[in-house]
Amino acid sequence: MNGTPAWDWSTPPLTISGVVNSLIERRILFVGGKGGVGKTTTAAALATVAAERGRSCLLVSTDPAHSLGDIFGQEIGDHETQLAPKLTALEIDPDHEATAHITTVKQQMKSFVHPRLYTEIDRQLNLATHAPGATEAALLERVAELMATAGVRYDLVIFDTAPSGHTVRLLSLPEVMSAWTDGLLKRRRQSDRLSAMLGHLGGARRKGDDLSQLDTAEDYEPDSVEERVNDLLTARRRKFTTAREYLLDNSVSAFLLVLNADRLSILESQKVTKTLSKFDISVSALVINRVLTSTISASGNFIDARRLQENQYLKQIADVFCGLPRTIVPLQPHDVHGLEALRDIGSELLKT
């Protein structure tokens, strides 16, 4: 091929087939990467393989630019839709989640205050809908709820995540929101300390929670506003804490990174891998997608130039992500669409 350096296709540097089998045996799998690299196709192929192996699977898209429905040739939307035996899909609408979340908060707040404050609550929370981070927080809450269905309603939940920057914020929010909720609980404790001490003298009821991480138990009257607020904040914190525990447990969750053999994709993958490591989350494996492998019989100046560049980037990926299991999925001659095409991609991912 006109001097193009040959990539050793016969002996991949690190086979991923055993790793993929291990990943789809877990309860939660995140498939992420730079926009446009093929992560939705990869997530759909893995879900198809898992379902056909007998694992009940929920495939969830958190990317606002949903394409799951296009790949399966079926309308999905923001409700659980069965695509095949043991295979269900869901496309989360982040804006809808934010609106629904604010509506729930309004209802909760109104149960704590006098009706004359309802108008002000509506005004303040309508503004909060557009506040920075509101959509991510609402999305995380939905994701946390779906994570909890893994091992209960479904054997496996696969998240087709939005582009990498969004994913990093999504994965970091459990820690941020836990700290925020802890702060609220602590401030409530401090403001109520005097009344709690007086309550002790009167034999008031003591109430504590093993997840609140407070150094003393709280004292509230049964069904008081204080007790209901404390229960609400603690339940919210527990949800985020559980989500983070799942993310940090390698026996439960895994993160699969999809990239292409090009400069921007490699740089983005390096950034997201480094950032995830700051939250003690490691990438389990790489899928290098749409590669001109030796099985693709095409030649010419343009193709030779592309192969030359690709081979250089493949070697760079091998150096940069040394030790990380990875596999190469060839460029397909046609668009990936429908279960049969997804089975073919799945076979590439599981190829030994």
N, C-alpha and C positions, 0 to 999 in steps of 0.2 A: 504494500500500500504506500508506495512512494516514500519510503523512509519512516513511516509512522511507527513509533516504538510499540511493540506488542505488549499488551496486558495479558498476564497469565490467567486466562479464563478457566483453565482446567483445574487449577487448585486455588480457589478463593482464599484470601488471607485468613478469614475467620468465618466459618459457616454459621448461619443463624437459625437453621432449621430446628435444631434442638431447643434453641432459645425461644423461638416462636411457639413451639409446642408448649413450652413452659409458661409463656405469657398468657396464652388462651386458656390455661388451666387455672389462672388466678381469678379473682373476683372482679377486679377493676383494671381497665387498661386505658391509658390516655395516648392518643395518636396525634402528634403535633408537628409543627414545622412552619417554614416560611410559606406565605400565601402562594398557591399555584404549583406546589411541588408534587401534588398527588396524594395528600394525606387522607382526603375523603375516600378516594379509591382504595387506598391501603386499609383504612378502617372498615370499609364495607366488605372487602375481600376477607379480612380476618373474621368479621362477624358471620359471614356466609360459611366459612370453613368451620368455625366453632359450632354453629347451629347444626350443620350437617354431621358433625361428630356427636350430636346428642346433647349439647349444652344449650340450655335456654339462654338466649342472648338479647339484650337491649342495646341497640345502637343509637347513640345520642349525638346530635349535632349542636354545638354551641356557637358555631360561626354564623354571624348575621347573613352572610352570603351563602345560604343553604344550597347544597347541590345533591343531597342524598336522594331526594325524590327523582331528580334527573337521572342519576345512575341506575336506580332500580326501575325507572319507568313507571312510577306510581306516586300519586300525591300523598304526602305524609303530613306535614304541618305540625302544629303545636299540640298534638295528641298522640298517644301510643297507637301505632298502626302495625298490624301483623303483615309481614311481607312474604313469609314462608314458614313452614313448620319450625317452631322454636326460635324464629327470628322476628323481632319487633323493632320498630324504629320510631324516633321522635326528633323533631326539629324545634329547639327552644327558640322562642322569639324574645330577645333581650329586652326590647322596649315594652312588650306585653308583660314580662316578668316584673319590670320596674313599676309599671302602673298597678299591677296586682299587689305587689309588695306594699306600695304606699297605701292602697285601699285597706289592706289588712291592718297596717299600723294605725290608720285613722280610726278604725273600729275599736282597736285595743285602747287607744288614747281616750276616746270618747267614753269608754267604760269607767275611766278614772276621774273624770272631771264633771263639773256642772254643765248642763245643756247650754248655758249662755256662752260657753267657751267653744262650742262646736264650730262656729264660723271661723274663729281664729285658727283652730286646728286645721281646718280645711285649707285656709289660705297658706299657712306655713308649710304644710306637707305637699301642697300643689307645687310650691316653689322647690321643695326638696326633690321632687321628681326629676328636675333638670340639674340638680347639683352634681359636681364632679364625683364620680365613684358610685352614684346611686344605682346605675345599671349593673355595674360589676358586682355590687353587694347583693342585689336582687338575684342576679344570675348565679352567684355562688350559693345562695340559699337553696335555689332549685337543684343545683348540681349536688349539694350536700344531701338533699333529700333522696335524689336518685342513687347516690352512692350507697345510701343505707338500704336500698332494695337489693343490692348485690349479695347473693348468698341467701336471700329470703324469697323474693318474688322471681329473681333471675339468678342463674348460675354465674353469668358474666355480664358486666356493663362496660361497653366500649364508648369512650367519648372521642368524637371527631372534633377537635378543638379548633378555635379560631387561630389566626396567625400568631406567631410566637410571642410578640409583645403582650397581646391580650392574655395568652395562656400563663405567662409569668405572673401577671397581676392576679389572675384567677387563683393560681396555686399559692400565692403569698397572702391572700386575703384571710384565710383561716387564722393565721398568726396575728395579723393586724386586728381583725375583728374580735378575737379572743382577748387581746390586750385592751381594746376599747371597752368591751363589756365588763372585764374585770375592773377597769377604772370606774365605770358607773356604779358597780356594786360596792366598791370600796368607798366612793363618795357618799353613797346612801348610808353605809354603815357609820361613817364618820359623823354625818349630820344627825343620825338617830342615836348616837352613842349615849347621850345623856338620858334620853327617854328609855333606852334599853336598860341602863343601869338602874333607873327608878323602877322599871318593870321587874327586874330581878328581885328587888326588895318586896315587891308585891306578889311574887310567885308567878310571874308571867310565863307563857309557854316559850321554850327555846326551840329554834329551828335552824338546822344547818344543812349543808349540801357538800358531798364529797368532791364535786367538780368545781365548786366556786372558788377554791383555793383561798378562802378567807381565813384569817388566823383566829377568828372567834365565831361562834354561832350567832345567828340573827334571832331577835325576839320580836315576833309580830302577833297581833291578835288574829284569831282565825278569820279568814276571808276579808281581812282588812285591805285597804288600798296598798299599804306597804308590802303585805305578804304577796298580793297578786303581781305587783311590779317586780318584786324580787324573783318570784317564780318565772315570770316572763323573761327577764334578763338571763336568769340561770339556764332556762331551757334553750334560749338562743345561743348562749355561750357553749352549752353542751353540744349543740348541733355542729358548730364550727370546730370545736375541739375534736369531736369524733371524726370529722372530715379530715382534719390535719393528721390525726393518728392513722387513718387509713392511708393517706398519702405517704407517710413515713414508714409504713410497714411493707417491706419488700415482698413478704409472703402474701400480701393482699393486693397491692397495687403495683403497676409498672408504667413506665413512660417510654413510648417508642417514637423515635424521631425520624421523620422522612425528609430527605433532601435530594437535590439534583446535583450532577457533577458540573457545577459552575461556581464562579467566584462568590457571587452574592449569597447563594444558598449555603456555601461552606462558612462564610463569615457569620451569617445569621445563626447557623447551627452551633458555632463556637460560642457565640454570645449567650444563647439560651441555655446551653449546657453549663456554662460558667455560672450564670445567674441561678439556675435551679440548684446547683451545688451549694449556694449560699443558704438555701432553705433545707439543706440535708436531703435533697431529692436528686437521685441519680438517673441518668438515661440508661435504660436497660439494653437497647440495641438501636442500630441504624438501618434504614431501608434507603438505598440509593436507587432512585427511580428514573425511568426513561433513559436508559443507557444504550448506546449503539454497540451492543455486544458482538462477538464474533459470529453469532448465529444469524445476524442480519447481513445478508449478502447484497451489499450496495457499495459502489465505488465511484470514483470521480474526484476532481479537485476539491469540491465543496465537502463531500463526505469525508475525504481523507483529512482535510483540515479540522473538521469537527472531531474525528476520532483522535487526532493528535492532541487537541486541546482537552478532550474528555479523559484520555489516558493520563495526562499530566495531573488533572484534578483528582482522578481516582487514586493516584499515588500520593497526592497531598492529603486526601481523606485518610488513607492508610497511615500516614505519618501523624497527622493531627489527632486522630481518634484511635491511636494505637491501643490495642487491647480491648476495644469495645466491639462486641459482635456486630456484624454487618452483612447485608446481602445486597445483591444487585438484581434489579428487575428490568428486563429489556424494554426498550421502546416498543410499544405495540403498533401493529400496522393499521389498527382501527381504533376508534373511540371505545373506551370501556363502558359497556352498557348492558345491563341485565345480569341475571344470575350465572349464566354460562360463562360470560367473560370474567366475572368476578371469581368463579372457580379457577379459571386459568391463572389469574393473578395470585390466588391463594396457593396454587401448586408451585408457583415460582418462589413464593415466600417460604414454603416448606421443603423446597428441593434440597437434597443432601449433596 
